[in-house]
Amino acid sequence: MDIAEKEKQFQDKIDSGQKIEAKEWVPENYRKQLIRMISQHAHSEIVGMLPEGNWITRAPSLRRKAVLLAKIQDEAGHGLYLYSAAETLGVERGELIDQLITGKAKYSSIFNYPTLTWADIGAIGWLVDGAAIVNQTMLARGSYGPYSRAMVRICKEESFHNRQGYELLYDLAQGTPEQKAMAQDALNRWWWPSIQMLGPSDADSKNSGETMRWRIKVESNDTVRQRFIDRTVPQAEAAGLTIPDPDLKFNEETGHWEIGEIDWTEFYQVIKGYGPCNKKRLRARQEAEHEGEWVREAAKVYAEKQAAKKTKAA
Ligand code: FAQ
């Protein structure tokens, strides 16, 4: 069978809604796009632990600390899942980590912002996990089996993250005037980066044509963003908080909330490495890689010894 025929059969399979599984023949660019997206997603989960990790020792109660710890551990689990999903496409985890720590690979723009107050922990759960869930429930319908199935469990855990963040911020918003101001300040700083994290507008999204044709993504960046906005604005109102957008208005005809202009210059600056915390995040991952070297070495030696024992016994 020639390549054109193989590609046609592949596209037919995708169009009929079937999943593609590991080791099946896929066009080279399908493989590349998936590795790109899954590895960026994995890196985001791991780097995403840093801003929240900053508050573990300062959580205001044992309950809040236990919840935050559980959430951050979940994010580590998501990262490991996703590296495994990427590995089914024939790439080594070490290579992907190397791309992260040398600054070649992207991770989500949102994690390059600082967590200045405890309210930021609420804002991350509510807004960042909220945006991630809306995107990931869409990705769970995607064509690549190992990635889409990973999304199912990840989304369940993100729902808990989202809930705890909203509850935290809601409680602050019902508290003293200082607590309410802290909650509002967190919303002010995290709203626009959360809107941006869902990717460039459809007109500027260079990968969407290919990834949507192959159903890696089944909806566009703007569609997902609108769903996130529509579900989040009423939640802000219920908590007595104000979305920091003077142009925000509800369109009765379409049934959607319309927002003001997104600052794409800021977004592109952040993804090029010039956000407030890019350098700090990268340094933290480089240090972790360096400090963990002896663990990897020990694990390797142990595995080699076990293999030698088995060969001897056989
Ligand atoms: N940050 O052509 P498109 C989470 C890049 S998980 C940085 O539209 P695409 C959980 C994009 O890579 C959050 N770069 O790209 C959590 C591309 O550059 P490239 C992460 C971005 O792939 C919560 C270029 O711009 N989620 O939060 C961003 O079709 C709390 C052009 O863009 C995922 O990774 C960005 N925000 O659509 C953890 C989900 N947006 O690669 C801890 C999987 C775009 O060509 C605490 N990924 N770029 O050099 C996706 O769904 C997609 O990749 C999009 C972007 C929707 C993010």
Boltz pocket constraint, residues with backbone or C-beta under 6 A from the ligand:
constraints:
  - pocket:
      binder: B
      contacts: [[A, 36], [A, 37], [A, 40], [A, 41], [A, 42], [A, 44], [A, 45], [A, 48], [A, 49], [A, 75], [A, 106], [A, 107], [A, 108], [A, 109], [A, 110], [A, 124], [A, 128], [A, 129], [A, 132], [A, 135], [A, 139], [A, 196], [A, 197], [A, 198], [A, 199], [A, 200], [A, 201], [A, 204], [A, 205], [A, 206], [A, 207], [A, 208], [A, 211], [A, 217], [A, 221], [A, 271]]
      max_distance: 6.0
